[in-house]
Amino acid sequence: MISYTGFIKFINTYPMGEISPLAEKRLAMIEFYYQIKEAKVVSTAFKVSRKTFYKWLNRYERSGKRLSSLEDKPKVPTITRKTTLDFNTELKIKHLREK
């Protein structure tokens, strides 16, 4: 299991702001992995796939061990389509749909 003193040292090294319970679970997974170095055991203990575990581990390490990287990213697309029709073309389309 995860040692309490190891977790406290980690918190003091990387201070936490407010993080969600899901991010805390992901942080606990990563800390457990740092102690035992076996992804299969971690994924079994936390009931996630190894692929998911490695996704969170890589995201966390690439961010420089920032806790905000353990939060879910927004599902909304960053680029949305914009209407490029002019008024006359729009009227023609509406007319064709009415037929």
C-alpha positions as a printed Julia matrix, in Angstrom:
99×3 Matrix{Float64}:
   0.0    0.0     0.0
   0.92   3.66   -0.22
   2.84   4.93    2.77
   1.41   7.98    4.46
   4.81   9.65    4.98
   5.71   9.21    1.31
   2.49  10.9     0.3
   3.07  13.78    2.73
   6.58  14.32    1.32
   5.11  14.38   -2.16
   2.47  16.95   -1.18
   5.12  19.16    0.4
   7.29  18.92   -2.71
   4.42  19.54   -5.13
   1.82  21.64   -3.29
  -1.77  21.01   -4.24
  -4.46  23.5    -4.94
  -8.01  22.36   -5.04
  -8.22  19.18   -7.1
 -11.15  16.92   -7.78
 -11.58  13.48   -6.18
 -10.92  11.92   -9.58
  -7.58  13.75   -9.84
  -6.72  12.6    -6.31
  -7.36   8.99   -7.39
  -5.1    9.47  -10.41
  -2.4   10.97   -8.21
  -2.67   8.01   -5.83
  -2.27   5.63   -8.8
   0.88   7.42   -9.92
   2.36   7.54   -6.43
   1.66   3.83   -5.99
   3.41   3.17   -9.3
   6.45   5.21   -8.22
   6.76   2.98   -5.16
   6.31  -0.47   -6.72
   7.23   0.14  -10.42
   4.69  -2.37  -11.77
   1.91  -1.03  -13.96
  -0.01  -4.32  -13.94
  -0.37  -4.27  -10.15
  -1.4   -0.6   -10.16
  -3.99  -1.09  -12.88
  -5.43  -4.11  -11.08
  -5.53  -2.34   -7.71
  -7.26   0.76   -9.08
  -9.43  -1.13  -11.6
  -8.25   0.74  -14.71
  -6.64  -0.56  -17.87
  -2.89  -0.31  -18.29
  -3.45   1.89  -21.32
  -5.45   4.35  -19.22
  -2.87   4.28  -16.45
  -0.04   5.02  -18.88
  -2.08   7.84  -20.42
  -2.35   9.56  -17.05
   1.25   8.84  -16.11
   2.58  10.28  -19.38
   0.33  13.34  -19.19
   1.45  13.98  -15.61
   5.17  13.6   -16.37
   5.04  15.66  -19.6
   3.43  18.55  -17.71
   6.33  18.73  -15.25
   4.34  16.95  -12.52
   1.65  19.61  -12.35
  -1.46  18.41  -10.58
  -3.73  20.28  -12.95
  -2.74  17.79  -15.66
  -4.63  15.07  -13.76
  -7.95  16.87  -14.23
 -10.25  15.95  -17.12
  -9.84  18.05  -20.23
 -12.93  19.7   -21.72
 -14.8   17.6   -24.25
 -15.89  20.65  -26.29
 -14.03  21.03  -29.58
 -11.51  23.87  -29.65
 -12.33  24.76  -33.25
 -15.95  24.99  -34.33
 -17.32  25.38  -37.84
 -18.47  28.79  -38.92
 -21.17  29.47  -41.49
 -19.64  30.74  -44.71
 -22.8   31.18  -46.76
 -23.8   34.59  -48.01
 -27.4   35.73  -47.75
 -28.36  34.97  -51.38
 -27.03  31.4   -51.23
 -28.89  30.83  -47.99
 -32.13  32.0   -49.59
 -31.6   29.64  -52.54
 -31.07  26.7   -50.17
 -34.22  27.55  -48.23
 -36.17  27.8   -51.47
 -34.9   24.36  -52.61
 -35.81  22.8   -49.25
 -39.33  24.14  -49.48
 -39.85  22.39  -52.86
